[in-house]
């Protein structure tokens, strides 16, 4: 039996994820981390992530939440500095929303073996964490810890 559900949540809307909206900043392993999420608009929410120091960027991500017939999907494209893509041109990493609580969303990556999940939790008005968990891990990954940037 998996750690978490693997069944797509088909009733979610983009508005259900509006608690992610804003600019979020943090630090991890000597890097500044920054994530931005737009308001829901049309058929998507768009986001971006970057991990960097004063001297260099480690990587970027372009993120989008979209509604599909089988549920809400998070698509991610990763880029090295100079925007060299990690995924093939016509491919993206896909994670499907499988559980939703107030200020918490659980996404499942069905193409992965062993099973892998991404969890977003808004701890309070100004704190957000994101972390990964995998079927064969004893405990989840170190969380990306963000505080909301009010600027």
N, C-alpha and C positions, 0 to 999 in steps of 0.2 A: 504494500500500500504506500503511495507517495506521501511525502511530508505535507504537501499542500494539494489543493484541487488542481486538476488539469483541464477541467471543462470550461469552455468559453462562457463568459457572462454575456448573454445576448440582449439584456434589457438596459444596459448602461448607455448614457448619452455623454456628449462632450461636456455639457454643463456639470456633470458629476465629478469632473476633474478640474473644475475652475479653481479649486483651492491651491493648485500648483502655481497659479498665475503670479508672475513677478520675476524679479532678478534676485538670485540667490548666490551667496559667496561663502567660501570656506577655504580650509587648508588641509592638505593631505600629503604625507611623505615629502615635505619640503616644497610642494607645489601649491600655488593658488588654484582653486577650482571655482568655476563660475558656471551657473546654469540659468537660463532664461526661458520662461514659458509665457506665451501670448494668451490673451483671452480667447475663448472659443469664438470662431468666426467662420461662417459658411459651413463647410464640412470638415474642418480641421482645427487643431491647436498645433502651433509650431513652436519648436524650442531649439536651443543651441546649448552646447556644453564646450568648455575648453579647460585644459589643464596646462598651466604655464608658470614660468619664473620670470624675473625681470629680463633675463637674457634670451629665453627661448620658449617656444610653445612645444609641449610634448605631443598633444593631439587635440583634434576638434571632433565634435559630433553635431550632425544635423538631425533633429528628432521631429517626428510628426505623429500625432494621434489622429486616426481616421476611423469612421464607422464603416464597417463592411457588413454584408448580409449575415456572416457568421459571428459578428461581434465587433468589439472595439480593439483596434490593433495599434501598437506602438512600433513605428518603423524607424530604424537608426542607420545612418551612414557615418562611417568613421573616416577621418582624414589625418594623415601625418602633416607636419609643416609643409608649406607650399601646396596644400590641398591635394596631396597624392592619396587617392582613395584606397581603403583597405579591402572593401568588397568589390566584386565585379561591377561593371557599369550598370547593368540592369538588375542588380541584386541589392537587398537591404537586409539587415538583421530584423527579424520580426518577433515581437512578443505580444501575446494576446491577454487581454484583461480577463482574469478568472475569478477575482473576488474584489469586493469593494465595501469598505466601511467608511464611517465618517473620518475624513482626513487620512485614509489609508487605501492604497491600491496595490493589488498583487497581479503581476504579469507572468505568463508562462511561455517559455521558448520551446515549442513542440519539436523543432528540428534537432534538439540537443540530446545527446546520450552521454552520460546520465542526465536525467531531467534537471532543468535549471529554471529558476525564478528570479524576478526582480521585484523588490518591494520598495514603494515610496510611502513614507509616513510624515505627516506634518505634526510635529510634537506640540507646538503651540503657535501663537500668532506669528512668531518670528523665526521658528526653527523647523528645518526640514532635513530628513535623512533619506538616503537611498542605499540599498545594499542588495547583494546577490546571495542566493542560497542554492545549493545543489544537492541532489539526492544522496550522493556519497560523501558529503561533507559532514563533519561532526558538529560544526557550528557555522553560522552565516559569515560572509566576508566582513571585513572591517567596513563600517558604514562611511559613505560620503556624507559629511555633516555640513549643512549650510545654514547661514542666517540670512534673513531677508535684508536686502540693501534698499534703504528707503530713498536713495538719491534718484 
